């Protein structure tokens, strides 16, 4: 019976001696564990973390392209799409002369002849085919005869002259105004989407400056699946053609069946 207290005391001393080593090992284990959030894919250009190997290459490529597109948003031609807009009939503009409200004017609708009326300008100012900056410079030249160093700003209130068309197997075909930079996928969405009888490979018809026609195929199915970027943007005057698929032929036959059945009454059956 006397040996049991001695054994218990020995065990207690052993546990006390091993305690620092156990806490040290536990701390080492916590330090070796990877911090949360490092298991993700590399999406940023300066990200040097290891890329997961279980992600398909096509998905990684598409994600990288999306990052590149986000960087491209800083390009002036993207952000300032309307700065190069060429005015035309039905566009609405405003003229502001700094500190001179008498010469400022809002809600000016460009008439069919492309010439607007303005103060002290005989015959008006031709604005069709010009940018807002070009119109502002011309107005400033006219006002310079009466005002010292006029500060003129011309703003586009509503873009109505630039148009594009969507034809073929879409829910709402037609011609629409282009008031902003628009991709093919966005244009098809605005047209109600592609019908079940339409192909997901659409054709964009674009007229070059030399009046030659350029045809470009855009794979909408790949864009919807995330396998291709939505980076084909329309130019004014472009036409999107959605051809029919094999189901269109079946649909025509199904629609013709009632007519055929009705015709059998007069033919005596066939």
C-alpha positions in Angstrom: 0.0 0.0 0.0 2.9 2.4 0.7 4.2 1.9 -2.9 1.1 3.4 -4.5 1.7 7.0 -3.2 5.2 6.8 -4.5 4.1 5.7 -8.0 1.4 8.4 -8.2 4.0 11.0 -7.2 6.4 9.8 -9.9 3.7 10.0 -12.5 2.8 13.5 -11.5 6.4 14.6 -11.7 6.7 13.1 -15.2 3.6 14.9 -16.5 4.9 18.2 -15.1 8.2 17.7 -16.9 6.6 16.8 -20.2 4.1 19.7 -20.2 6.4 22.3 -21.9 7.3 20.0 -24.7 3.6 19.2 -25.4 2.6 22.9 -25.6 5.6 23.6 -27.9 4.6 20.8 -30.3 1.0 22.1 -30.4 2.3 25.6 -31.2 4.4 24.2 -34.1 1.4 22.4 -35.5 -0.7 25.6 -35.5 2.1 27.6 -37.3 2.5 24.9 -40.0 -1.3 25.0 -40.8 -1.9 27.1 -44.0 -3.9 30.3 -43.3 -7.5 30.4 -44.5 -8.2 31.6 -47.9 -4.9 30.4 -49.5 -6.6 27.5 -51.3 -8.2 29.6 -53.9 -7.3 30.0 -57.5 -5.0 32.7 -58.8 -7.2 35.4 -60.2 -5.1 38.5 -59.8 -2.1 39.3 -62.0 0.2 39.8 -58.9 -1.1 36.8 -57.0 1.8 34.3 -56.5 -0.2 31.6 -54.6 -0.2 28.1 -55.9 -3.1 27.3 -58.3 -5.3 24.4 -57.5 -4.6 21.4 -59.8 -8.2 20.1 -59.7 -9.6 23.1 -61.7 -9.9 22.5 -65.5 -7.5 24.5 -67.6 -10.4 26.1 -69.6 -12.0 27.4 -66.5 -8.7 29.0 -65.3 -8.2 30.5 -68.7 -11.6 32.1 -68.7 -11.2 33.4 -65.2 -7.9 35.0 -66.3 -9.6 36.5 -69.3 -12.2 38.0 -67.1 -9.5 39.6 -65.0 -7.9 41.0 -68.2 -11.3 42.4 -69.2 -11.7 44.2 -65.8 -8.3 45.8 -66.3 -9.3 46.8 -69.8 -12.2 48.8 -68.3 -9.6 51.5 -67.6 -9.0 52.0 -71.3 -10.4 55.4 -72.4 -12.1 53.9 -75.5 -14.2 51.8 -73.1 -15.1 54.3 -70.4 -15.5 57.2 -72.9 -17.6 55.4 -75.5 -19.9 58.4 -76.0 -17.0 60.8 -76.3 -16.4 59.6 -79.8 -20.1 59.5 -80.5 -21.1 61.1 -83.8 -24.2 63.1 -83.5 -27.2 62.5 -85.8 -30.9 63.1 -86.2 -33.1 62.5 -83.0 -30.1 62.9 -80.7 -30.7 65.3 -77.7 -27.9 67.6 -76.7 -27.3 70.5 -74.3 -25.1 73.6 -74.6 -23.6 75.1 -71.5 -21.6 78.4 -71.5 -19.8 78.9 -68.2 -21.1 81.7 -66.2 -23.4 82.8 -69.1 -26.8 81.1 -68.7 -28.2 83.4 -71.4 -26.2 81.5 -74.1 -26.8 78.0 -72.5 -29.5 75.8 -73.9 -30.8 72.3 -73.0 -33.0 69.7 -74.6 -31.9 70.5 -78.2 -33.2 67.8 -80.5 -31.1 67.3 -83.7 -33.5 67.7 -86.6 -33.4 65.5 -89.7 -31.1 67.9 -91.6 -28.5 67.8 -88.8 -28.4 71.5 -88.2 -29.5 73.2 -85.0 -30.4 76.8 -84.3 -28.2 78.8 -82.0 -27.9 82.4 -80.8 -26.3 84.8 -83.3 -25.3 82.1 -85.8 -26.9 82.7 -89.1 -28.1 79.5 -90.8 -27.5 77.5 -87.6 -24.7 75.0 -86.7 -24.2 71.8 -88.5 -23.8 69.0 -85.8 -24.6 65.8 -87.7 -21.5 63.6 -88.0 -19.6 65.6 -85.4 -18.6 64.8 -81.8 -19.9 66.9 -78.9 -16.3 68.3 -78.5 -16.2 69.4 -82.1 -19.6 71.1 -81.8 -18.4 72.9 -78.5 -15.3 74.1 -80.3 -17.4 75.5 -83.2 -19.8 77.3 -80.9 -16.9 78.8 -78.9 -15.5 80.2 -82.2 -18.8 81.9 -82.9 -19.1 83.3 -79.4 -15.5 84.5 -79.4 -16.6 87.4 -81.5 -18.8 88.7 -78.7 -17.4 87.1 -75.5 -13.9 87.0 -74.2 -12.6 83.4 -73.9 -16.0 81.6 -73.8 -16.0 78.2 -72.0 -18.4 76.0 -73.9 -19.5 72.5 -73.1 -21.8 70.3 -75.2 -23.3 67.3 -73.6 -25.2 64.3 -75.0 -28.4 64.0 -73.1 -29.9 61.1 -75.1 -28.3 59.0 -77.9 -30.9 58.0 -80.5 -29.2 58.1 -83.9 -26.8 55.2 -83.5 -28.6 51.9 -84.1 -28.1 48.2 -84.5 -30.3 45.4 -85.6 -31.2 41.9 -84.4 -32.9 39.5 -86.9 -33.6 35.8 -87.1 -34.8 33.5 -84.4 -35.0 35.8 -81.4 -38.0 36.7 -79.3 -38.1 40.4 -80.3 -36.3 41.1 -83.6 -35.9 44.6 -84.8 -33.8 47.8 -84.8 -32.7 49.4 -81.6 -30.8 52.6 -80.6 -27.3 52.1 -79.3 -26.9 54.5 -76.3 -23.9 52.8 -74.8 -21.2 50.2 -75.6 -23.0 47.0 -76.2 -21.8 43.4 -76.6 -23.4 40.8 -78.8 -24.7 38.9 -75.8 -26.2 42.0 -74.2 -27.9 42.9 -77.5 -29.4 39.4 -77.7 -30.6 39.6 -74.1 -32.3 43.0 -74.9 -34.0 41.3 -77.8 -35.6 38.7 -75.5 -33.0 36.0 -76.1 -32.5 33.3 -78.7 -35.6 31.1 -79.4 -35.4 27.3 -79.0 -35.4 27.1 -82.8 -32.3 29.4 -83.1 -28.6 28.4 -83.2 -26.3 29.6 -80.4 -23.7 30.4 -83.0 -24.8 33.8 -84.3 -23.4 35.9 -87.2 -22.5 39.6 -86.8 -22.7 41.6 -90.1 -20.5 44.6 -90.1 -19.9 47.1 -92.9 -16.3 48.3 -93.2 -15.5 51.9 -94.2 -14.8 50.7 -97.8 -18.3 49.3 -97.9 -17.2 45.7 -97.8 -19.2 43.3 -95.6 -17.5 41.5 -92.8 -19.1 38.4 -91.2 -18.1 37.3 -87.7 -19.4 34.2 -85.9 -19.9 34.6 -82.1 -20.4 31.4 -80.0 -23.2 32.4 -77.5 -23.3 28.9 -76.1 -19.6 29.1 -75.1 -20.2 32.5 -73.5 -23.2 31.1 -71.5 -21.1 28.2 -70.2 -18.2 30.4 -69.2 -15.9 29.0 -71.8 -15.5 32.2 -73.8 -15.4 35.9 -72.8 -18.2 38.2 -73.7 -15.9 40.7 -75.4 -17.3 41.2 -78.9 -18.8 44.6 -79.0 -21.1 46.1 -81.6 -20.4 49.1 -83.8 -23.2 51.4 -85.0 -25.0 49.8 -88.0 -24.1 46.2 -87.1 -26.7 43.5 -87.7 -26.9 40.3 -85.6 -28.3 37.3 -87.5 -29.5 34.3 -85.5 -30.0 31.3 -87.9 -32.4 28.5 -87.3 -31.3 25.1 -86.0 -32.6 21.6 -86.7 -35.5 22.1 -84.4 -36.8 24.9 -86.7 -37.5 22.3 -89.4 -39.2 20.1 -86.9 -41.3 23.0 -85.7 -42.4 23.9 -89.2 -43.5 20.3 -89.8 -45.4 20.2 -86.5 -47.2 23.5 -87.4 -48.1 22.1 -90.8 -49.7 18.9 -89.4 -53.1 20.5 -88.6 -53.2 21.9 -92.2 -52.3 18.5 -93.6 -55.0 16.8 -91.5 -57.6 19.4 -92.6 -56.6 18.9 -96.2 -57.3 15.2 -96.0 -61.0 15.9 -95.6 -61.1 17.3 -99.1 -58.8 14.8 -100.7 -60.5 11.7 -99.4 -57.5 10.8 -97.3 -54.0 10.0 -98.3 
